Amino acid sequence: PGGMESFMALSTALGDAGRKLALLPPVERGVYSVDTRAAAPRVKVGADVLPWWPVRGVYLTLENGTAPAH
């Protein structure tokens, strides 16, 4: 997808400069659209709970759960 072009260019440049660690191949990566959002009311998201703020974009963790999204 077009949204990954600049990211891939940066990745290549870092690799060529010897500044990229060898990583295991990603299981899946891409550019996705968001259809719905849900979070438990007890979840707090802010500077005091996130280790860092991305300069651009989001940091996203997906997990399987048994609770229904409301």
C-alpha positions in Angstrom: 0.0 0.0 0.0 1.0 3.6 -0.7 1.0 4.4 3.0 4.0 2.2 3.6 6.3 3.6 0.9 8.0 6.2 3.1 8.4 3.8 6.0 10.0 1.2 3.7 12.4 3.8 2.3 13.4 4.8 5.8 13.9 1.1 6.7 16.1 0.6 3.6 18.2 3.7 4.4 18.7 2.6 8.0 19.7 -0.9 6.9 22.1 0.5 4.3 23.7 2.7 7.0 24.1 -0.2 9.3 21.7 1.3 11.8 19.0 -1.4 11.7 19.0 -4.5 13.8 18.2 -7.8 12.2 14.7 -8.8 13.3 12.5 -11.8 12.7 10.2 -11.3 9.8 6.9 -9.7 10.7 3.8 -11.9 10.8 1.7 -9.2 9.2 2.1 -5.5 8.6 0.2 -2.9 6.6 -2.0 0.1 6.5 -5.5 -0.5 7.8 -8.6 1.5 8.2 -10.5 1.6 11.5 -14.1 0.5 11.4 -14.9 0.6 15.2 -13.1 1.3 18.4 -13.7 -0.1 21.9 -11.8 0.1 25.2 -12.7 -1.0 28.7 -13.8 2.0 30.8 -11.1 1.2 33.3 -8.4 1.7 30.7 -6.5 5.0 31.0 -4.4 6.2 28.1 -2.1 9.1 28.6 1.5 10.3 29.0 1.7 8.8 32.5 0.9 5.2 31.2 2.5 5.2 27.8 6.2 4.6 27.6 6.5 7.0 24.7 4.4 9.0 22.3 4.8 8.2 18.6 5.7 11.3 16.6 3.3 10.3 13.9 0.7 7.5 13.9 -0.2 5.2 16.8 1.1 2.5 18.9 -1.4 -0.3 18.8 -1.6 -3.6 20.6 -4.3 -6.1 19.7 -5.2 -9.0 22.0 -7.8 -11.7 22.0 -10.3 -11.4 24.8 -13.6 -12.9 26.0 -15.4 -9.7 27.1 -17.9 -8.2 24.6 -17.1 -4.8 23.1 -19.7 -2.2 24.2 
